[in-house]
Structures are given as structure tokens and as C-alpha cells.
Amino acid sequence: MNRKPLSSEEINRMQDFNAVLKGASMSGPKGGNGGGGFSNWLYMTGASLLVVVGVAAWFFYPDTKEKAISRQVEQNIPETMPRTQEDSEDLVRAPLVRLPVKEWDIAFASYTLDAQKGGLILHPGGTEIRVPASCLIDDKGNTIQGPVEFRYREFFDPVEIALSGITMEYDSAGVSYYFETGGMCELRAFQHGTELKMKPEKPVEVSMPAKIDGNYNLYYLDDERGWQPKGNSKQVSNATRDNITSVPPVTESISEGEESIIEPLTPELKRIQTQINQLESQKPKAPRKANVNRPRFNLDVKLNEFPELSDFDKMQFEIAPEDKVFTTDLYKIEWNDVQLKRYSSTRYKMVLSQAGIGDSPRRVVELIVVPVIDEKDFAEAQKKYKQLLEDYNAKLEAKKAEEARLKKEAEVARNKQMEAYQQQLKNQQATVFTEQEVRHVFSMDGFGIWNNDNPRIKPKRIIQAQFVTPNKEPIQCYNAKVILPSKRALIDIHHGGNGIYGIHDVGDSKSIVLFVLPDKQIAFKRVSDLNPSDGVIIMQPDPHRFESAKEIKEYIYRTLGQ
Amino acid sequence: MNTDSKYHVDTARVSEESEIILRAKSNPAAFEPLYNRYFEGIYRFVYQRMDDIDTAKDITQMAFIKALEKLNTYEDRGLPFSSWLYRIAYNELTQHFRNNSKNRCLNIDDAGLDELMEEMQEDRYEPYLDKLVDVLSQLEPENEALIEMRFFEKRSFKEIAEILDLTETNAKVRLYRLLDKIKLVITRVA
């Protein structure tokens, strides 16, 4: 008990960072999520690189003959060739999702639901997401309770998909396809910033308005294996749908605390809670009986500076057991000044000062003291304490009752707000439903990216040429796609070094080739307008610098009259 | 209760530490500033729970080795990096006591005992000292850690929650339930 603490110097002498470095590098690879030493790290990085290169080559050339060419093209890629903006890690959401420009990412809408109750989310545009009760778990498999933030976004337009960096290439039994999408979406769930998982036996049901007629397969984007078939999405008529109730979108972050989302604080609630906090900080402290064996002092304390000492009369200050400064010699000195300072919730420091006399310097002694009551006054003090505590509890109870009443009122107000919101939604739905007669309905058994698609075989005809600017400089890009607006599809363009690109020609007069260039610029052209001359195609980079995917989409379609 | 903390850091420091961590993920030597910054705090945290200076040093070093090994799995969740280090150190300690069948050590002091008694709305601890020590020595490791961090290390509930991987509310509820039980035992017997 009361062990002598070590000094900072003693502890810091033990530091040995080299030993830590050596220990970490010698510990070697370990299985599981624990990770290994640095050799393991390098091994992991190498493996990741191999996977990325492999996938890129595979997507570029679908058949064996073309793969042979692809190897040749890949070898020609200069090391300085940018793959994404600044090759920054934060642009890589997953191995198969590589954002070309961070600012162009498609934003998520945020919704909050109670995990135990579940609920229905209605996304602007008409998508409905039904979240079953208690369907969420953490990494350890524990069922999640309390408010959860759902982040959702959806894609119907191929330009937006291209700029999201989500691959639309699909490999099945060694054949490479591109997707025509009937609607793609991404759903994630978070609590306090930590991503959650879904219980597979309690899937989330999604109903998206079908903007193109036809049956679609359902795919899930697996981080490692690419798109995985998940059967078909159902087509449902709006007429057969149930009436719905949903939650409004929220903009608050749930990481700030649960209560702020469930019960937004009204000014009255804030006021009463501040009062409760103040009152709780003034809770009377039990009197402490003096120890007859310990030295103590009488002090005339300014009670306005120490209101916590005003509860009891005849307060004295006893030297605390941990004080190492006090000696009886201090009684013999005539002190000029005595001051009291707060030290901890139960301790004070008594500072004794003696003015310098002659050549003798000023002397200051600090003693740790505890406020106590002499034994003869203790019964009276306890009686007073009991009374003070009763008064305090009564006040606190009254404040808490007031708080409960205000919370109830706030809840009623919020319910009214919800009702108004539901009505507004119903009105919106009435409009949406007449526009969208058919919907794709499917179940998600995990969070991530889901796609209603039909795979199409890539055309064999490839336009391979060197793409240059009017100044004859080879085009270098972060991302290159052929976009098929009429089919809501896109196909990767494969790039070699020195501005050489291979483009699948789908024979669609409205298909567009899109390059994402440095400095938030793009270059685009109709595929039908690509006329190679001696293996060279001139592309004029657009002078605009774009700030969002929406801006680019509208600009391209407007410029090309589509 | 005064729980001013050196453990929580401002956003500028969180941001600076994120950059160091990012660099250290590819170059372990870049981790040194964080080692220098947190060695003393982690050492004190470990030594508080044992009586052997050298073993405390070994466990502290091992905690930093583990931290370096796991650095590539570290996710910035907006919490101070130190909370992650303390959690690793706590796990190392638990592992140490389990592997060595050694008894944990609870270092107590007068001020901490006073605050403990005050929280239980009891007078001075001296009449209950023997029973209190007896009860504290029989606590489950996690309950002992709650008492230790709150009263003898003066940590805030936020810090305790982060180190023990609990929510703040859960840490509070557990501690106050525990205090109720301790009070019941010591007052009944004493």
C-alpha cells in the first residue's frame, strides 16, 4: 500500500526501441487476423500486387490469344503510369473498387434505425429497404442493439458507375463478360464508426424501381472473388405492394453518442440536464470523523471560495496519511500566511508561508490535508449530513421527474413529426409509383455492393491504337471505360504504355469512350468517331475541371446530345 | 472525482499520430515517436498491476512489439491511438498472469480508498480496511480492473471503456453495481 512511485527518469531509462523493432521483425508470420511480423507484411503486399495485376490482365483480354498480347502490353507500362489519383490508398475501397478521383465518389445517404426494431428505409427515387429486427451482429457475432447508421447509395447510370470505380466485368467459367445493369446499390451498416455484419438468416430486402424492362440476374461483389451470382431478382408490380412506413434520412453522425440520435435535445431538456449536472456536482459529502492519533489544524476558510466546506461547522484539517512533509517541528514556526488549495475530491493542500528574514529565503511548505470533524461534534454533523442528503435527493428527484416529463413531450413531438413525414412520403410514393410500374425485389444476405445485371459477352473486335493529344503527347489516364448509355453498361479499356489502349467495339453508335485524366479532367468521344490513322487516335482533353460525377455525367450527355 | 487525464489527446495530435501510423505501416522505424511518447504511460499502467520492475518492463516491451506486429490491422476509429495501446497492454498483462499462474497485484493508496468509500457514501475506510482489501483481492480480473482504473489510476469512464472495450454506459453501470456489492459485503461484516 502507498508504494513509492517510480520517477519518469527511471522509467525512461528502460526504453529500448531497437529491441521492439527486432522483436517485431523476428516474431514471424502468424495465422488469423492477428497478423505477423514484417516479413509477413511484405509477403501480404506481394500477394496483393499479384492479385491486382492478374485481375487487370484477365479483364483486358478474354481469350487465350489476347492474353498473350496483354502480357506484352502490361510489360510496356511505364512505372510512372498513374493508376488512380496519386495512387492513394484511400481511393481503394476494395480490391475491385478503385476510385479514379476521390471527390467524384457517389455520396451515401445516411439513415438511422433501432437495431432491435429494424424498420423500412425509403430512399429518394423510390427504393425501399426493409431491415428485419435484430438482424445485425458485430465481429464477434454479438447481436447489435441501439441505433445503427445505414449508409446507402445506388447506381443506374453507367457514367456514374464508371466514376465510382466499381468493376462491371464478370468472369464465369473462364469467359469474361461485361454487365448491363438494371440497378446497382451499396448498403453498409455502422455503429460508433464500426462496420457491422448481417445475420445471413435475417436478410435485408431491397425493392428498387426498375427503370429498364426485363429480367435480371442478381450478383454480389465479393472483395476477393469478384461478382458472385446470387440467383435472380424478382419483378414485382407496384400494385401488389403493401402500404409502407419508413424512417426519415438523418444527417447527424451517430459516433457522437447514442442519445443525440434517439432523443434530440430540446432547449428545455438541455436546460434541465445542465441543472441536473450542476446539482449532482453539489452532492453533499459525508462528514469524516477526525482520527485522534493524527495531527490537525483549525483554519478560518473563506467559504465563498470553498462552498463545499460550508455544510458543516467546526471543520478541521487533518494531515492525510500519505503526506510525507509534516513534522511536529512545523508547529514551532511562526507562519505569515496560510492558504488552502483543492488537491483531489477528498484532499486539499494547505500551503504555509514564512517571509524571508534577513538572508534567509522565504519558506513555503505544502501539506496534504483532509477536512474532518472532531469526535465531539461528529454526531451533530452526521445529523446535518442526513438532512442535507435528504434535501439533495428530493431536489434531484424533482429535476429528474421534470426531465422525464420533457423527454416524453419531445417524444410526442417527434412522433408527430414522423407522422407528417410519413404522409409526405406517401404523397411522393404516389408520384413515383405511377412512373415506375415494375420493381426489382431481392434479398441481401450480407452488406456490400449488389447488382441486378445481365452479363454480355465482350465483342471480339478491338480497336487498338495509340491515343495522343493534339500536341502528340500520349494520353495517360487514371481510368478508361467504354460506356454504353442505352444499355447501362460499361466495359474496361485496357492500357499499355505510351498511350496505347485497346477498346472493345460493341458496334453501338451511342457508345462513348471516357478517359479520366490528371487534375480532375476528362477526355471523351463517341466510339464511332474513333478513326485511327496509322494506329494513332487524337483525343482532345476537355478543358473543364470537374468537381462531381453528376457534373461530368450531365456535361457528357449534353455535349454529345444524348 | 478528479479524473483529469493525460490519456486523452486533442484532434491535432490524433491527426499527427494517424500520419505516423500510416508511415509506420510501411516503415516500422517510423513508429519510434509513438513509442517514446507512450512508453512511460504504458509502463506505469503495467507496473501498477505488479510488483516486479523488470517483468513490468518485459510486458511493456512485448505490448509494443504486438502493437507493431498488428499495426497493419489497426483501424482509426477516431479514438486516441493510446487507447489501442492500453488495450494491448491490458491483454498482455492478462495473458501474463494466466500463463504464469501468478496473482495479480492491486496497488492501493489512501486517497484512492477514500474516494472509493466516498462513492459508496461511507465514512473513512480505516474501519473497513481489512475486509475491503479481502474483497478487492477476490474480484474477477475485469472487475478489479474497473476499480483499479477508476479509483487508483483516476481514469475517466471514457478511458476505462476504451481500454476494456466496453461502452461508457456499460462501464458506469458495471462499476456502480460492483460498488453496491462491495458495500453490502464490507458493511455487513464490519
Interface residues (C-beta under 8 A of the other chain):
Chain A: M1 N2 R3 L6 S8 I11 N12 M14 Q15 D16 F17 A19 V20 L21 G23 A24 S25 S27 K30 N33 G34 G35 G36 G37 F38 W41 M44 H192 G193 T194 S255 K285 A286 P287 R288 K289 N291 A320 P321 E322 S344 S345 T346 R347 V370
Chain B: M1 N2 P28 A29 F31 E32 Y35 N36 F39 E40 Y43 R44 Y47 D51 I53 K57 T60 Q61 M62 F64 I65 L68 E69 K70 N72 T73 R77 G78 N107 I108 D109 D110 A111 D114 E115 E118 Q121 E122 D123 R124 E126
